[in-house]
Amino acid sequence: MSGNDRGNAGRSDEDADDVRLMQLVGRGDTVAFEELVERHQALVAGTVARMLGSNSDVEDIAQQVFIRVWKSARRYVPRAKFTTWLLKITRNLVFNEMRRTKRHAQVPLQPEPGAEDPPLKDEMNLAPDASLLETELQRTIEEAILQLPETQRMALVLRRYEQLSYEQIAEVLDLSVPAVKSVLFRARTELRSRLSKYLS
């Protein structure tokens, strides 16, 4: 069975495990498939939710990602890290969904009435307001991310929430590393201007 391990020399144990599971899935092993889903569900669902907003069909799209994994398992060749390949599938489905819903654009979840402008300047009085402000800021950041163009949004989500390297993001998005840095720079600049009232 280890005749195939040469290509895995530089891989982490975790990735080697993923590749081993995928080879089993390719032979129709449903238990291995369930294990793969369990290992990577949070990554996929989290990325989908941050890309599309939490009021979208996150579960449905995450499920479609894993259906694609199951269907491609026999043809799977471990060229990149497994999670990179998985995120490429996620990217394709998310971008398709974004294009599909552009016609009836998704409105981010509305903040509760009265939560629009939490007190900002009252630094001394941090007890109850700090967590409210934190929540409000989180929501504002998430809404601002949802306004970004798709490639900027995906690069930012992968960097900020999944801590992927520039190289991995480049592979997921089919870009060069300098292009990824430039996309992230534009995304952060755009976010900064949208969040300027919180940063002042």
PyMOL commands that set and color helices and strands:
alter all, ss='L'
color gray80, all
select helices_A, chain A and resi 2-8+13-26+30-52+58-75+82-101+126-146+150-160+166-173+177-194+196-199
alter helices_A, ss='H'
color red, helices_A
deselect
rebuild
show_as cartoon
